[in-house]
Amino acid sequence: MHSISQNGQIDFHRISDSSWTEDTLTWNNLLPLGALIGSAQATSNTWTEIDVSSMVTSNGVYSAAIQTPVDSLGELSSKEGGMPPVLEIGTIALTPSQLYTDWVGTYPALSDTNTLSDPDGDLLANLAEYALGGNPTSNDAASILPFHTMGESLGTNWFNYIYTRHRDAALRKLTYEVQSTTNLVSNIWTNDTQEVGSAIIDANFEIVTNRVPTTGKAQQFLKLELGLED
């Protein structure tokens, strides 16, 4: 906001009621001040900044009131003035670890936040719960584990492997790799599977299908390897 002649402290308070209108609000029906959002020192004929991040958290209408000391009389430019108040919005690039931490924060009862830990005992580590859309505090493995189907297309029989993936996996630096082998003794796995399609589940996740041909193979095994890059 721009100070025309105000010198001194400015307090910025949240107003919980946003139903008021400019032409009906008077001194006699002033709305009660809410929580203090921030304070700043104003200087005449300069811009003053107050951080309102704690108040403006999503789309919507927000109301606030400016309070100055009783012995301070000055002017601030209004929206009709030559220098109306401005809301500046900046973006912060979140790191993969911060995004994981944010996810952990949605489960306050989570006793162990390590990516390799399994505090709910459902045999899925926290990383798998995070990557597949699970709840790390609930035994929900059966509802989020990948599954398989068999199918035929254009004369070829296929082993299909289906799993859930974050739609913004690249931003989160989450990696999903379907690997295959023809035996479990050698422990040699390859990533020569085909991703053949995906479909949106909701705003956060999609369902993905990978496959390998079964022609000439007595047996095959598929697994999903998950990773989180720093």
VOPAGU-2260 file (C-alpha; in pm, 1 decimal, decimal comma):
REM VOPAGU-2260
SITE   aa  ch    i         X         Y         Z
SITE  MET   A    0       0,0       0,0       0,0
SITE  HIS   A    1     110,5     356,9     -61,2
SITE  SER   A    2     133,4     611,3     217,4
SITE  ILE   A    3      31,9     961,0     118,8
SITE  SER   A    4     103,1    1122,7     453,2
SITE  GLN   A    5      99,9     841,3     708,8
SITE  ASN   A    6     412,3     809,3     921,6
SITE  GLY   A    7     441,9     539,3    1184,5
SITE  GLN   A    8     314,6     191,3    1250,6
SITE  ILE   A    9      38,7      24,5    1050,7
SITE  ASP   A   10    -130,0    -290,6    1182,2
SITE  PHE   A   11    -307,7    -522,7     940,5
SITE  HIS   A   12    -593,2    -728,4    1093,8
SITE  ARG   A   13    -805,6   -1000,0     943,0
SITE  ILE   A   14   -1182,6    -946,4     925,2
SITE  SER   A   15   -1381,6   -1270,2     935,1
SITE  ASP   A   16   -1696,5   -1124,0     775,7
SITE  SER   A   17   -1655,7   -1045,9     404,1
SITE  SER   A   18   -2022,3    -973,8     335,4
SITE  TRP   A   19   -1989,8    -597,9     391,3
SITE  THR   A   20   -2010,5    -343,2     110,7
SITE  GLU   A   21   -1833,5     -11,9      77,1
SITE  ASP   A   22   -2152,2     195,1      64,7
SITE  THR   A   23   -2304,3      46,9     383,5
SITE  LEU   A   24   -2003,1      32,8     615,2
SITE  THR   A   25   -1983,5     326,6     857,4
SITE  TRP   A   26   -1809,3     417,6    1181,4
SITE  ASN   A   27   -2115,5     296,0    1372,9
SITE  ASN   A   28   -2117,2     -56,7    1225,4
SITE  LEU   A   29   -1745,5    -123,1    1204,6
SITE  LEU   A   30   -1663,5    -491,3    1195,5
SITE  PRO   A   31   -1458,0    -635,4    1485,0
SITE  LEU   A   32   -1087,7    -675,0    1427,5
SITE  GLY   A   33    -959,2   -1029,2    1397,0
SITE  ALA   A   34    -611,0   -1171,5    1428,0
SITE  LEU   A   35    -312,3    -948,6    1359,8
SITE  ILE   A   36    -168,9   -1048,6    1022,4
SITE  GLY   A   37     132,1    -821,5    1023,5
SITE  SER   A   38     270,3    -477,4    1098,6
SITE  ALA   A   39     491,8    -230,1     916,6
SITE  GLN   A   40     635,8     117,6     952,9
SITE  ALA   A   41     486,3     358,1     701,6
SITE  THR   A   42     670,0     659,8     568,8
SITE  SER   A   43     504,0     945,0     388,4
SITE  ASN   A   44     506,6     920,0       8,7
SITE  THR   A   45     645,9     564,9       2,5
SITE  TRP   A   46     515,9     212,6     -46,0
SITE  THR   A   47     472,8      -9,6     259,8
SITE  GLU   A   48     469,5    -390,0     243,1
SITE  ILE   A   49     294,4    -634,0     477,4
SITE  ASP   A   50     317,9   -1010,7     432,4
SITE  VAL   A   51     -36,5   -1153,6     416,2
SITE  SER   A   52      62,8   -1512,2     330,6
SITE  SER   A   53     -91,4   -1644,9     651,9
SITE  MET   A   54    -428,9   -1500,6     551,1
SITE  VAL   A   55    -445,7   -1554,0     174,4
SITE  THR   A   56    -414,5   -1931,7     156,1
SITE  SER   A   57    -640,4   -2018,4    -139,6
SITE  ASN   A   58    -887,3   -1873,9    -388,3
SITE  GLY   A   59   -1159,1   -1658,9    -233,6
SITE  VAL   A   60   -1251,9   -1320,5     -89,9
SITE  TYR   A   61   -1059,3   -1192,4     209,8
SITE  SER   A   62   -1126,3    -887,3     424,7
SITE  ALA   A   63    -880,4    -695,3     636,4
SITE  ALA   A   64    -864,8    -373,5     834,5
SITE  ILE   A   65    -579,7    -127,5     874,9
SITE  GLN   A   66    -525,7      14,5    1221,6
SITE  THR   A   67    -296,6     301,4    1317,2
SITE  PRO   A   68    -208,5     444,4    1661,5
SITE  VAL   A   69    -469,4     679,6    1809,8
SITE  ASP   A   70    -223,7     968,4    1801,1
SITE  SER   A   71    -135,1     910,0    1436,6
SITE  LEU   A   72    -326,9    1085,0    1162,4
SITE  GLY   A   73    -236,6    1029,7     800,0
SITE  GLU   A   74    -359,9     918,4     460,5
SITE  LEU   A   75    -315,4     595,5     267,9
SITE  SER   A   76    -402,1     566,7     -98,2
SITE  SER   A   77    -727,4     374,1    -158,8
SITE  LYS   A   78    -830,2     177,5    -465,8
SITE  GLU   A   79    -970,1     501,3    -611,0
SITE  GLY   A   80    -641,7     681,6    -549,4
SITE  GLY   A   81    -355,5     729,3    -785,2
SITE  MET   A   82    -157,3     448,1    -622,8
SITE  PRO   A   83    -409,3     181,7    -512,9
SITE  PRO   A   84    -305,5    -110,7    -291,3
SITE  VAL   A   85    -149,9    -405,0    -472,9
SITE  LEU   A   86    -151,4    -774,9    -384,7
SITE  GLU   A   87     173,8    -928,6    -503,0
SITE  ILE   A   88     177,9   -1306,1    -544,7
SITE  GLY   A   89     504,0   -1494,2    -570,1
SITE  THR   A   90     574,7   -1861,1    -621,8
SITE  ILE   A   91     823,4   -2078,4    -438,2
SITE  ALA   A   92     975,8   -2379,9    -608,7
SITE  LEU   A   93     924,6   -2667,9    -366,8
SITE  THR   A   94    1189,1   -2936,9    -348,5
SITE  PRO   A   95    1094,9   -3306,9    -362,5
SITE  SER   A   96    1178,7   -3343,4       6,6
SITE  GLN   A   97     952,4   -3049,2      91,3
SITE  LEU   A   98     666,2   -3202,2    -106,6
SITE  TYR   A   99     714,9   -3529,8      80,0
SITE  THR   A  100     724,2   -3340,7     410,6
SITE  ASP   A  101     401,3   -3161,8     317,7
SITE  TRP   A  102     238,2   -3499,0     250,0
SITE  VAL   A  103     362,3   -3631,9     583,8
SITE  GLY   A  104     211,6   -3325,4     749,9
SITE  THR   A  105    -137,2   -3432,1     643,0
SITE  TYR   A  106    -102,2   -3734,5     873,7
SITE  PRO   A  107     -27,9   -3588,7    1219,7
SITE  ALA   A  108     -63,4   -3933,8    1380,0
SITE  LEU   A  109     224,5   -4073,9    1172,4
SITE  SER   A  110     478,9   -4205,6    1423,0
SITE  ASP   A  111     773,8   -4255,7    1184,3
SITE  THR   A  112     816,7   -4037,6     875,9
SITE  ASN   A  113    1121,0   -4208,7     723,0
SITE  THR   A  114    1055,4   -4304,6     360,8
SITE  LEU   A  115    1161,9   -4665,4     425,3
SITE  SER   A  116     960,3   -4712,1     745,0
SITE  ASP   A  117     628,6   -4894,6     766,2
SITE  PRO   A  118     458,9   -4758,8    1080,5
SITE  ASP   A  119     115,0   -4900,5     995,2
SITE  GLY   A  120     254,3   -5250,2     941,4
SITE  ASP   A  121      86,8   -5316,1     605,4
SITE  LEU   A  122     419,6   -5411,7     438,7
SITE  LEU   A  123     425,6   -5090,7     234,5
SITE  ALA   A  124     690,4   -4834,3     325,0
SITE  ASN   A  125     598,1   -4468,2     353,5
SITE  LEU   A  126     751,7   -4404,4      11,1
SITE  ALA   A  127     517,3   -4658,2    -147,6
SITE  GLU   A  128     219,3   -4507,4      36,2
SITE  TYR   A  129     322,8   -4163,6     -91,3
SITE  ALA   A  130     379,6   -4277,0    -448,9
SITE  LEU   A  131      67,2   -4492,1    -480,8
SITE  GLY   A  132    -180,4   -4271,6    -293,3
SITE  GLY   A  133    -201,2   -4469,3      29,6
SITE  ASN   A  134    -254,1   -4376,4     392,3
SITE  PRO   A  135      62,5   -4438,4     598,6
SITE  THR   A  136    -140,6   -4465,3     919,4
SITE  SER   A  137    -387,3   -4726,4     793,3
SITE  ASN   A  138    -354,2   -5085,6     674,5
SITE  ASP   A  139    -475,3   -5009,5     321,8
SITE  ALA   A  140    -219,3   -5195,6     111,9
SITE  ALA   A  141    -479,9   -5414,6     -56,0
SITE  SER   A  142    -654,0   -5110,7    -203,5
SITE  ILE   A  143    -345,0   -4946,2    -357,4
SITE  LEU   A  144    -116,1   -5231,9    -460,1
SITE  PRO   A  145     -52,9   -5279,8    -833,6
SITE  PHE   A  146    -242,1   -5564,6    -999,0
SITE  HIS   A  147    -217,4   -5762,1   -1321,6
SITE  THR   A  148    -439,0   -5886,5   -1601,9
SITE  MET   A  149    -385,0   -6105,8   -1906,2
SITE  GLY   A  150    -500,0   -5997,8   -2249,1
SITE  GLU   A  151    -465,6   -6042,7   -2623,9
SITE  SER   A  152    -410,5   -5772,0   -2883,8
SITE  LEU   A  153    -347,9   -5814,6   -3257,2
SITE  GLY   A  154    -259,8   -6179,2   -3212,2
SITE  THR   A  155     -17,0   -6127,2   -2923,3
SITE  ASN   A  156     -82,1   -6234,9   -2566,0
SITE  TRP   A  157      14,8   -5978,1   -2303,6
SITE  PHE   A  158      89,6   -5971,5   -1933,4
SITE  ASN   A  159     -49,7   -5635,5   -1813,4
SITE  TYR   A  160      73,9   -5462,5   -1497,2
SITE  ILE   A  161    -141,6   -5178,2   -1362,7
SITE  TYR   A  162     -50,7   -4926,8   -1093,8
SITE  THR   A  163    -130,5   -4577,9    -962,6
SITE  ARG   A  164     101,6   -4284,0   -1029,9
SITE  HIS   A  165     112,8   -3919,6    -923,1
SITE  ARG   A  166      14,7   -3701,1   -1217,3
SITE  ASP   A  167     293,0   -3459,7   -1120,2
SITE  ALA   A  168     549,8   -3732,8   -1060,0
SITE  ALA   A  169     815,7   -3540,3   -1253,7
SITE  LEU   A  170     773,3   -3235,5   -1028,7
SITE  ARG   A  171     791,3   -3453,7    -719,0
SITE  LYS   A  172    1096,0   -3637,4    -861,3
SITE  LEU   A  173     911,9   -3963,6    -805,0
SITE  THR   A  174    1021,8   -4244,7   -1034,7
SITE  TYR   A  175     813,1   -4548,6   -1126,5
SITE  GLU   A  176     982,0   -4830,5   -1317,4
SITE  VAL   A  177     814,0   -5159,2   -1404,4
SITE  GLN   A  178    1075,2   -5434,8   -1427,7
SITE  SER   A  179    1047,9   -5792,6   -1552,4
SITE  THR   A  180    1228,4   -6124,6   -1525,7
SITE  THR   A  181    1163,6   -6483,4   -1628,1
SITE  ASN   A  182    1290,7   -6632,9   -1301,4
SITE  LEU   A  183    1346,1   -6531,9    -941,7
SITE  VAL   A  184    1671,2   -6724,5    -896,4
SITE  SER   A  185    1901,4   -6507,1   -1107,7
SITE  ASN   A  186    1758,1   -6184,0    -963,5
SITE  ILE   A  187    1826,6   -6019,9   -1299,2
SITE  TRP   A  188    1556,4   -5767,2   -1379,4
SITE  THR   A  189    1514,1   -5556,0   -1693,6
SITE  ASN   A  190    1295,4   -5256,9   -1774,7
SITE  ASP   A  191    1193,5   -5374,6   -2121,5
SITE  THR   A  192     820,9   -5339,0   -2050,0
SITE  GLN   A  193     592,5   -5116,7   -2257,2
SITE  GLU   A  194     384,8   -4836,8   -2107,1
SITE  VAL   A  195      71,2   -4855,3   -2318,2
SITE  GLY   A  196    -158,8   -4601,7   -2160,9
SITE  SER   A  197    -284,2   -4407,4   -1862,9
SITE  ALA   A  198    -615,3   -4267,8   -1742,2
SITE  ILE   A  199    -686,9   -3989,6   -1494,8
SITE  ILE   A  200    -831,6   -4101,6   -1161,6
SITE  ASP   A  201    -863,2   -3760,9    -994,6
SITE  ALA   A  202    -678,3   -3430,4    -961,2
SITE  ASN   A  203    -372,9   -3601,9    -813,8
SITE  PHE   A  204    -341,6   -3951,3    -958,3
SITE  GLU   A  205    -361,4   -4150,9   -1278,4
SITE  ILE   A  206    -374,5   -4524,1   -1343,3
SITE  VAL   A  207     -98,8   -4659,6   -1567,7
SITE  THR   A  208     -67,8   -4984,1   -1764,5
SITE  ASN   A  209     259,8   -5149,3   -1861,3
SITE  ARG   A  210     286,1   -5482,5   -2039,2
SITE  VAL   A  211     517,2   -5753,5   -2170,4
SITE  PRO   A  212     440,4   -6019,8   -2433,1
SITE  THR   A  213     402,5   -6373,5   -2304,8
SITE  THR   A  214     482,7   -6549,6   -2632,8
SITE  GLY   A  215     750,6   -6813,2   -2585,1
SITE  LYS   A  216     774,9   -6754,2   -2209,4
SITE  ALA   A  217     694,5   -7031,8   -1962,9
SITE  GLN   A  218     673,6   -6781,2   -1678,1
SITE  GLN   A  219     725,2   -6411,4   -1614,3
SITE  PHE   A  220     744,1   -6186,4   -1311,9
SITE  LEU   A  221     685,3   -5810,8   -1293,9
SITE  LYS   A  222     754,5   -5564,7   -1015,3
SITE  LEU   A  223     730,8   -5189,3    -962,1
SITE  GLU   A  224    1041,1   -5009,8    -839,2
SITE  LEU   A  225     979,6   -4670,0    -679,0
SITE  GLY   A  226    1231,0   -4392,8    -620,2
SITE  LEU   A  227    1245,8   -4040,6    -480,2
SITE  GLU   A  228    1527,3   -3821,8    -609,5
SITE  ASP   A  229    1670,6   -3537,6    -402,6
